[in-house]
Amino acid sequence: MSLSAVMNISVSGMQAQQTRATATANNIANAMTPRYDRLETDFSTEGAGGVRASVSPSGDATFDEGSNVDLAQEMVSLIESEIGFKANASAFETGADMWDVLLSIKRD
């Protein structure tokens, strides 16, 4: 696997976690909206080894006086998104550092 492929996979992971965090923020913002159906994020692999996130309504029962959003579950989702984003950012930074080392070796 090439270094650029590793960095591209990391970027797709960061974008997927951003999509997840956006959907979670939307759920929190609409927690008190009557009949709001919470959004769920599903992850799938891409052919090149990356990850893709898709957002869709949960399909669970909604309520006349509120939504089907569990704020505790949404907070856990935000924490998981943060950890996933940081892990992918770290992998990307490691790839960038490796590029720097390779360029310095080539110059010498």
Residue frames as qw, qx, qy, qz and C-alpha x, y, z in Angstrom:
[[0.000, 0.891, 0.454, 0.000, 0.00, 0.00, 0.00],
 [0.423, 0.468, -0.023, 0.776, 1.36, 3.39, -0.93],
 [0.238, -0.241, -0.439, 0.832, 1.81, 6.26, 1.46],
 [0.252, -0.030, -0.171, -0.952, -0.67, 8.41, -0.44],
 [0.548, -0.295, -0.690, -0.368, -3.27, 5.62, -0.17],
 [0.445, -0.343, -0.669, 0.486, -2.81, 5.53, 3.60],
 [0.040, -0.185, -0.186, 0.964, -3.31, 9.29, 3.77],
 [0.389, -0.131, -0.455, -0.791, -6.41, 9.11, 1.52],
 [0.537, -0.358, -0.763, -0.032, -7.91, 6.44, 3.76],
 [0.303, -0.317, -0.511, 0.739, -7.29, 8.66, 6.78],
 [0.154, 0.048, -0.103, -0.981, -8.99, 11.59, 5.05],
 [0.501, -0.260, -0.627, -0.537, -12.03, 9.46, 4.23],
 [0.493, -0.368, -0.724, 0.313, -12.17, 8.38, 7.88],
 [0.126, -0.237, -0.295, 0.917, -12.08, 12.00, 9.06],
 [0.319, -0.062, -0.343, -0.882, -14.83, 12.94, 6.60],
 [0.533, -0.318, -0.753, -0.217, -16.97, 10.01, 7.76],
 [0.387, -0.382, -0.620, 0.566, -16.58, 11.03, 11.40],
 [0.045, 0.113, 0.026, -0.992, -17.46, 14.62, 10.50],
 [0.449, -0.211, -0.572, -0.654, -20.66, 13.36, 8.85],
 [0.532, -0.373, -0.748, 0.138, -21.46, 11.36, 11.98],
 [0.247, -0.291, -0.416, 0.826, -20.85, 14.35, 14.26],
 [0.207, -0.028, -0.227, -0.951, -23.08, 16.55, 12.07],
 [0.536, -0.315, -0.667, -0.410, -25.94, 14.03, 12.22],
 [0.488, -0.367, -0.667, 0.427, -25.52, 13.72, 15.99],
 [0.087, -0.162, -0.190, 0.964, -25.57, 17.50, 16.42],
 [0.378, -0.168, -0.436, -0.799, -28.75, 17.62, 14.35],
 [0.557, -0.369, -0.742, -0.047, -30.30, 14.98, 16.63],
 [0.349, -0.327, -0.514, 0.712, -29.41, 16.98, 19.74],
 [0.076, 0.044, -0.066, -0.994, -30.78, 20.19, 18.24],
 [0.535, -0.154, -0.436, -0.707, -34.10, 18.49, 17.44],
 [0.197, -0.034, -0.925, 0.324, -34.43, 16.42, 20.62],
 [0.189, 0.360, 0.606, -0.684, -37.56, 18.31, 21.71],
 [0.367, 0.210, -0.390, -0.818, -39.14, 18.54, 18.26],
 [0.730, 0.116, 0.509, -0.440, -42.41, 16.57, 18.12],
 [0.895, 0.364, 0.238, -0.102, -42.30, 13.50, 15.85],
 [0.226, 0.794, -0.550, -0.124, -38.60, 14.02, 15.00],
 [0.998, 0.017, 0.023, 0.061, -36.99, 10.74, 13.89],
 [0.427, -0.743, 0.417, 0.303, -33.35, 10.64, 14.93],
 [0.630, 0.667, -0.379, -0.122, -30.70, 10.28, 12.24],
 [0.857, -0.332, 0.359, 0.160, -28.41, 7.26, 12.21],
 [0.256, 0.774, -0.525, -0.245, -25.02, 7.09, 10.55],
 [0.964, 0.020, 0.262, 0.051, -23.93, 3.90, 8.82],
 [0.094, -0.731, 0.583, 0.342, -20.36, 3.27, 7.73],
 [0.933, 0.287, 0.215, 0.012, -19.32, 1.20, 4.72],
 [0.544, -0.409, 0.456, 0.573, -16.01, 0.45, 3.10],
 [0.491, 0.760, -0.161, -0.394, -15.02, 1.91, -0.23],
 [0.937, 0.333, -0.038, 0.094, -13.26, -0.04, -2.94],
 [0.464, 0.667, -0.382, 0.440, -9.94, 1.75, -2.42],
 [0.585, -0.106, -0.631, 0.499, -9.90, 0.93, 1.29],
 [0.067, -0.244, 0.238, -0.938, -11.53, 4.05, 2.65],
 [0.002, -0.432, -0.834, 0.345, -14.75, 4.48, 4.56],
 [0.151, -0.341, -0.360, -0.855, -18.00, 6.20, 3.63],
 [0.086, 0.276, 0.710, -0.642, -20.72, 7.44, 5.98],
 [0.212, -0.377, -0.577, -0.693, -24.39, 7.62, 5.04],
 [0.159, 0.077, 0.554, -0.814, -27.08, 9.22, 7.15],
 [0.368, -0.311, -0.681, -0.552, -30.71, 8.08, 7.27],
 [0.558, -0.430, 0.181, -0.686, -33.67, 8.32, 9.65],
 [0.195, -0.272, 0.904, -0.267, -33.77, 5.53, 12.23],
 [0.511, -0.138, -0.689, -0.495, -37.30, 4.39, 11.44],
 [0.211, -0.211, -0.826, 0.477, -38.04, 3.94, 15.16],
 [0.153, -0.761, -0.622, -0.101, -41.32, 5.06, 16.65],
 [0.150, 0.292, -0.134, 0.935, -41.67, 8.80, 17.24],
 [0.164, -0.526, -0.717, 0.426, -43.86, 10.58, 19.78],
 [0.060, 0.829, 0.422, 0.362, -46.45, 13.38, 19.52],
 [0.360, -0.932, -0.039, 0.026, -44.91, 15.24, 22.45],
 [0.322, -0.764, 0.496, 0.259, -41.24, 14.68, 21.61],
 [0.568, 0.567, -0.557, -0.213, -38.70, 12.79, 19.54],
 [0.986, -0.140, -0.085, 0.032, -37.02, 9.41, 19.78],
 [0.433, 0.648, -0.430, 0.455, -33.66, 11.01, 20.59],
 [0.790, -0.545, -0.192, 0.207, -31.80, 9.72, 23.66],
 [0.076, 0.953, -0.250, 0.151, -29.41, 12.50, 24.68],
 [0.628, -0.565, 0.529, 0.081, -27.08, 10.11, 26.53],
 [0.818, 0.222, 0.464, 0.259, -26.73, 7.99, 23.39],
 [0.446, 0.861, 0.073, 0.233, -26.05, 11.11, 21.34],
 [0.245, -0.890, 0.384, -0.032, -23.30, 12.25, 23.72],
 [0.754, -0.260, 0.570, 0.195, -21.65, 8.83, 23.44],
 [0.712, 0.559, 0.342, 0.251, -21.87, 9.12, 19.66],
 [0.166, 0.966, -0.142, 0.140, -20.15, 12.53, 19.77],
 [0.497, -0.687, 0.527, 0.066, -17.35, 11.12, 21.94],
 [0.806, 0.072, 0.542, 0.225, -16.90, 8.17, 19.57],
 [0.543, 0.798, 0.162, 0.205, -16.78, 10.59, 16.62],
 [0.110, -0.939, 0.322, -0.046, -14.11, 12.65, 18.33],
 [0.654, -0.439, 0.599, 0.142, -11.97, 9.61, 19.09],
 [0.771, 0.362, 0.473, 0.224, -12.36, 8.28, 15.53],
 [0.356, 0.923, 0.004, 0.146, -11.49, 11.65, 14.02],
 [0.292, -0.842, 0.453, 0.022, -8.40, 11.99, 16.22],
 [0.769, -0.169, 0.587, 0.189, -7.22, 8.49, 15.30],
 [0.680, 0.585, 0.347, 0.272, -7.53, 9.23, 11.58],
 [0.112, 0.977, -0.141, 0.110, -5.86, 12.63, 12.00],
 [0.538, -0.651, 0.522, 0.120, -2.97, 10.95, 13.79],
 [0.784, 0.136, 0.539, 0.277, -2.57, 8.42, 10.98],
 [0.473, 0.838, 0.169, 0.215, -2.64, 11.26, 8.45],
 [0.153, -0.938, 0.309, -0.025, 0.02, 13.21, 10.37],
 [0.706, -0.367, 0.568, 0.211, 2.21, 10.11, 10.55],
 [0.719, 0.467, 0.424, 0.291, 1.91, 9.74, 6.76],
 [0.226, 0.959, -0.023, 0.167, 2.85, 13.39, 6.30],
 [0.438, -0.771, 0.453, 0.087, 5.87, 12.93, 8.57],
 [0.786, -0.032, 0.553, 0.275, 6.93, 9.91, 6.54],
 [0.558, 0.758, 0.226, 0.251, 6.68, 11.99, 3.34],
 [0.081, -0.964, 0.248, -0.053, 8.96, 14.58, 4.94],
 [0.643, -0.489, 0.561, 0.181, 11.52, 11.91, 5.83],
 [0.764, 0.315, 0.488, 0.282, 11.42, 10.47, 2.32],
 [0.369, 0.905, 0.077, 0.199, 11.89, 13.90, 0.78],
 [0.273, -0.877, 0.395, 0.027, 14.86, 14.67, 3.03],
 [0.750, -0.203, 0.583, 0.239, 16.45, 11.32, 2.12],
 [0.673, 0.585, 0.372, 0.258, 15.95, 12.00, -1.58],
 [0.132, 0.982, -0.103, 0.091, 17.57, 15.45, -1.31],
 [0.486, -0.718, 0.484, 0.120, 20.68, 14.05, 0.36]]
